[in-house]
Amino acid sequence: MRQNRFDRLLAGTILAATVATPAFAIAAPRFESALPEPPSINGRVIVHRRQPAPLPPDTRAQAQPREREAAPVPPPPARHEIAAPAAAEPEQKAESKPTSDPGIDIRGTLDKLLSANDTQIADKLKQLATSKQLGRHAERPAERRAVETFYAVRNFAPLWIHDGRLTAQAKDAITQLKNAADDGLDASDYPVPEFGTINGAAALADGDVRLTVSVLTYVRHLAVGRIAPTRVSAQVEYGDHTPDPDTVLKQLASTRDADATIESYNPPDKSFRALKAKLADLRRGNASADPEPARIPDGAVIRPGRKDARVPALREKLHVRGREGDLVYDKALYNAIRALQYRKGLKPSGLIDNHTIAAINGPKPGDIVARVRANMERWRWLPRELGPTYVMVNIPDYTLKVVHDGRQVWATKIVAGKPQTPTPLLAARMQHVIVNPSWYVPQSIIQNELLPMYASDPQIFDRMGLEVKQGPDGHINVVQPPGAANALGRIKFAFPNKFQVYLHDTPEKKLFAYDKRAFSHGCMRVEDPTKFGEVMLSLAMSGPTPDERQIARMFGQDEKTYNLQKQPMVYLTYQTVFVDDAGKMHVDEDLYGFDARIHSIMHSDERRVADVAPPPDPKRDAATDKANQDILRRVERREAENPFAFFDKIFR
């Protein structure tokens, strides 16, 4: 259809020119300069056939009569009869910035003199912005209202067009949208009007609005992500930091650098910027960005004492010495394989199967780009300002770091939730550090662990040392008092949240020897909790605070709560790919499948509604809560005898 339209336009223009006036031969050069650019799709010029070389002026007029046999068409608008455009403006920022796609002709499309003046476009903009047609472009109510108000305030003057040309800000914005892949996004989600082929005030007004809405959408996706977090997991709570569309439009209208204004909505953290730079390396095919260029192939299980052609490569990967060319799976390699299996959470059998080889190889290089994009997406879920002091947990890396004034001041290992009971993703303020804490059993454990046991064994609460208490809100809570068997160990770091998770001590220190440490019901256990307590108290309290030795001496005494004065933020994050301070990229296991889920959303029909949160199910939540409370009210408080067996079971 686009080809036919272009052919008709070209033929009609030539015919109209031949019958317009006898003086056409003199005016021809001027008319030729105003012909529309060839049609394009997202800036790609479409060539239908090889064009003949231009005829000299004296022969061009002689060739015109051959075209008169075609059906006549109305003459072109007067706009096409004006003098040739003045010399091109100085090169703008949008023209000098390279695009992601070498087929995009930014200069040829964006420098064209448009076919209507600003007043004509404003009249059509008023009709469009005050009609129901606006809803075709801006589907979100907040953005639709913002667009309507914005244009009304400026008396419906176009945002991206001035004096018959696209503005420098328009060129910045269009170039940014066409380079969306640089930000880990997809340019097809942000359609750009083809101003080089648009004619007429109504079409240009429509194009101005469409570009405005595309930029608003792009800014929102830069700021909060392309995918609503709860489409990936129901257990995400980072708050809503969606930019106000009214504010965005005011910034775009007043800025001299639309490129910088749009870029400012990306996460400012250096970790995000490092990922974006690594994405650029990967997309350019930079081999240094590939964390595992040499991979060991899958195959039959390798048993100790057997020969296999993959043995030398396995020795090299695991830094095990051996005789050159020796293919025997010997004892030294066997010990290294078992140690790796132990660290990775695999059964330490010593058999080299495909699961073990996958753990040695890591992710395939071809998957890295998609995983970097998924991690950039999750960075956008986080608040823009992380705060002067914060704790950041990286679940797939099983690490915790404390950052103060932009500098990491301490780090340690953690144990995180199992895939069946994942640690949620959230942002919350740490309010308390509690020494010798009581354990308030989370509703998930009550529902999934305790109540099924109580149905067949009404004495289960007695033996586990659990107390059932009624809270001030009328709800029944299950509590384990402080003591040697307390599930939280000797110290707890509380940051109230709806998922009822926290950081805490654990007596199971041996778990920190594993590389893969997904063992909990969702809470996170800290390898060095007393040092963590010292660090947090020193940063969040005024005056002298106890050090780790003084904290340790409190163990076994009464429960003591420190109410933090500065209340640093805690961020539970899921970074399967990150870049360290030395510039090295680390790739961890997609423990909960969030990378795969993001990829699936973007390659299915769900993509159309990906940035809209799915509706919650309050009826299900209310029914679960009611069932828990009804059962717990039948449980009486008892003293404990031997609670160890239960906690050994559920915390392994």
Order of alpha helices (4+ residues) and beta strands (2+ residues): alpha-alpha-beta-beta-alpha-alpha-alpha-alpha-alpha-alpha-beta-beta-alpha-alpha-alpha-beta-alpha-alpha-alpha-alpha-alpha-alpha-alpha-beta-beta-beta-beta-beta-beta-alpha-alpha-beta-beta-beta-beta-beta-beta-alpha-alpha-beta-beta-beta-beta-alpha-alpha-alpha
